[in-house]
Amino acid sequence: MKRLLVFSLLAMLFFSCNNSKNKTYSAFDEARESNNHPGKKLMENNCYACHSPSANEQNRIGPPMIAIKKRYINSETTKAEFIESMQAWVKNPNTEDAKMFGAVKRFGVMPKLSFPEETIAQITDYMYDFDIEQPDWFKTHFNEQKGNKRPQGMRKRNAQSMGKQFQNTSTDTLTYAQRGLKYVLATQAILGKNLMGTIQEKGTLEAVAFCNIKAYPLTDSMAVAQNAIIKRVSDKPRNQNNQANKKELTYIKAFKNDIKNNIEPKPIVDLTDSKVQVYYPISTNTMCLQCHGKPNSDIQKPVLLKLNNLYPQDKAIGYQINEIRGVWNITFDK
């Protein structure tokens, strides 16, 4: 009897050790699988400019990705449903369909960005299956929101602090196309953020003045932060300083053909001996049409008069949703 008891104890210890080793291996294996998932790198490269987990609570320009995951996924949400929801939102961000009411109130509706469907699918696939990084402050913030406590009010953010936030994200492992796209998304997010804030607080008429006075300084501040040259050019410029050159016109035409043929545009990379130039399309969304749509229909008469006064040679009107109205031209050292 005594020998049987000893044998039983030894057996329990043996199986306990084996189970412990299996759990350790499983955790390691899951971490490796997470790091190797293509959606992880895509999320870091394409989303963290605005949704970084390392940005502090006060100076960020969008909610962290973990907040998006927790809001869109519950115990009954399937992966297919989550991917479909994210595809629909990124393609057409708007107030009516928003699920994160507090985030929209604080940050405004995100600008429409031209991501390939495959990219969104891989990012959301990764978000659904794996634990994702969250800020130190998020758990407390999330619990406060669940307790119906009022969120902190919007705080003013400036281009310099945003530029520093983006500058801290390494580009060492990125391809030239990814690096250029990252600069585009960061600059576009800041311009869109400030423009939306102006529209929400003061209306479209004041947003015209904002673009006239602030767009260049904001773009330049991001260019300085990234040690790059960042330009927006068009075949139908509003400001004649933004007229596209011959090469840029060729790329605008190529991007228009992509849209016409239902092909997701991808960055175009040009290389010289020491420089890299990355071109990426500027496409229109609903917000754009307030100043770039059809006169006296999308563009209200007071806004149209303001535009005519500021830009007598304005060609940047008459657009519809999802049309190419220019390109980003990003230049940086190899």
Secondary structure, 3 states (H helix, E strand, C coil): CHHHHHHHHHHHHHHHHHHHHHHHHHHHHHHHHHHHCHHHHHHHHHCHHHHCCCCCCCCCCCCCHHHHHHHHCCCCCCHHHHHHHHHHHHHCCCCCCCCCHHHHHHHCCCCCCCCCHHHHHHHHHHHHHCCCCCCCCHHHHHHHHHCCCCCCCCCCCCHHHHHHHHHCCCCCCCCHHHHHHHHHHHHHHHHHHHHHHHHHHHCHHHHHHHHHHHHHHHHHHHHHHHCCEEEEEECCCCCHHHECCHHHHHHHHHHHHHHHCCCCCCCEEEECCCEEEEEEEEECCHHHHHHHCCECCCECHHHHHHHHHHCCCCCCCCCCCCCEEEEEEEEEEC
